[in-house]
Amino acid sequence: MGKFDKDYYFILEARDERVPSMTPDEDTSRKPYSWQVLPLHTKPLVFHNGALDYQKRHRIAPLDPPPDLLFAGSDILVKNDLREKLLPMEIPNLAIQPAIYIDHKNNWHEDRWYLTFLEPFDYWDRNTSTYDPEPHTFGGERYDVDTYSLNDELLEKTPIESRRLFKMGATTEGLIVAHATVARHFRLSGAVLVPIAEYGVSFP
């Protein structure tokens, strides 16, 4: 285990089939919202529950009201109160973009914000992590990583202000990583915080 592993957590979607899965509407899907800052006065991003058909078939009632954190893959939609906590931190490479979630009852939740990480940080150690050595080459080299350990040398050179919250680079999953001082704000419904050292071990 690296010396920094105990300080960081992955923010993962809770394992609950009642949790809605964020799917963009047609207009949103045409926007590069997941890697760019959209121009001011752009309409908010709009998402609906892409798991609804599955939930209906299996008679699973979606959570009502929806959880505090909503996931679109590994990316996150947060509510106003969490946005207000993140803004003063001035986290580098993080854009917080307005979003709306339309639930299964057609209720509009306009208090949501999509976290866009403009540049992922490749902070995992190739020597102490376990992964498939053959990379995927779409969008640069990305690896399937089974267990993670962070790169101590690289983190020591990086000010804490620049590594409080980031998207893990050079991986197929692109998971969001939070330092313990920030992770506590994400202990909310809809998510689970998994210590870096436990991912793929006690939390497969």
N, C-alpha and C positions, 0 to 999 in steps of 0.2 A: 504494500500500500504506500502511495506517495504521501508526503507530509501535508499536502493540501487536500487530500481526498475527503478527510473528515469534515472539512469546512463547506463542502458543496453538495447541492441536491439537484436531482432532476425533477422537473415539474411534469407529472404525467397525469393523463386522464384517469379518473376513478374507474375501477372495474365494476360497472353497474350498467346493465342493459337498458335501464330506464333513462340514462343520460342521453340527451339529444346530441347528434353529430352535425357540426356546422357545415353546410353546403351552400356555396354562393349562388345567388340568383343569376340570371343570364347577363344582366348588365355588369354586375360585380365581377363575374368570371372573366370578362374581357379586360379587366384592369390589372396592372402589374402591382397590386397592393401588397403582395407578400415579400417584395424585395425593393420597392421604391416608395418614396414619399409622394403621395398624390397631390396635385395642385390644390391650393386653397379654394374653398367654395365648391369643391367636387362633392357630389352627392354622397351621403354616408354609404359605406359598404352594407349590403343587405344579405343576410343568411337565413336559411330555414333548416329544419331538422331532416337531414338526409337519411336518417335511420328510421323514419316514421313508417314506411311501408313494411320494413322488417318487424318493427314493434307491433304493428297491427296484425300481421300474419301470426305472430306468436303471442298475441294477447298480452303484450307488455305495455303498461300505461306509462307514457313519458312523465318525467318529473314535472310537477306543477305546484309551485312556480319552478322555473328552471334554476339550475345551480348557479352559484356565484361566478364560477369559472366555466367557460364553454370552450371546447377544443375543435379546431379545424386541422386535423392531422396532429402534428406536434405543436402547432401554433395556438395562441390563446386569445380569447376575448375576455376582457375584464370589465368590472362595473366602475361607476364614477368614483366611489370611495377609494378603490385601489389605485386608479389613475392619479388621484390627488396625492397619494403617498409616493408614487413613482416620479412625478414631475420634478419635485425639488432635488432629486438625486442627480438629475441631468446625466442619465446613463448614455454613454457614447453609443452611436450606431443604433439607437432605439427610436423609432417613430411610433407615436400613439395616435391611431387614426379612428375617426368616428364610425360607429357601426350600429346596425339595427338587427335584432333577432326577431323573426316572426314565428311564433310558436304554433303548435298543432291546433290551437283554438283560434288562430289568426289574431292573437294579441301581439301588438308591436312593443318590443322592449327596446326603447331608444336610449337606454342608459349604458350602452356597451361601447367598448373601445378595443380595436384590434392592435395587437403588438406586432409591429414590423421590425425585424432585425435586418438592418441594411448590409451588414457584413458579419458573417459567422466567424468565430474564433476557433482555430484549430489548436486546442489546448490538451489533447489527449496524448499520452505517451505510447509510442509504438513498441517500446521494449517491455513495458509492464502491463499493457492491455492485451486482451485476446481478441483476435479478429481474423477474417478471411484475408490473406495477403494479396489476393487478386482483386484489384479495385474495379468499380464501375467507372466508366469514363464520361457519363453524361454530366455536363456542367462542371467539368473538372473531375479529378480523382476523388471518389467517395468509397468508403469501406463499410462492409457489414461488421459492426463491432459487437462482440458478445459481452465482454466485461471491460470496464473502464478503470484506468488510473491516470491521474493528471500529470502533466509535465512540470515537475518542480522547478526546473531551471527557467522555463519560460514564464511561469507565474511569479517567480521571485523578481523578474525583471519588469513586471507589469504592475503599475500602481493599482491599489485596490479599487479606486474610483473607476477604473477602466474594465474591471472584471467582476463587478457585483452581479450583473445579470447579462447573459449572452446566449446565443445559439451556437451549439457545438458544430464546428466545421469539419469538413472532410469525412462525413459519415452519411450513410443513406437515410438515417432517421432524423437528423438535424434537431436533436432534443434541446429544450431550453434548460439552462443551468442557472441556479441561483446560489449566491453566497449565503451563509447562514443568517447574516444580518438583514438580507432581503427576503430570504425564503420564508421567514415567519409570517410575512404579509400574504403569502399564498396558501396558508393553511385554511382553505375555504372549501365549501361544498363543490363537488365536481372534480376535485383534483386530489392527488396523493403526492407527497414529497418522498422521494427515494434517495437515500444517501448514495453518492457516487460509488462507494465501496460495496454496496449491497446490490447494485443493479446487475442482473444476470446471475446472481448468486442466491440470495434469499428472496429476491424479487425478480423472477425470470420474465 
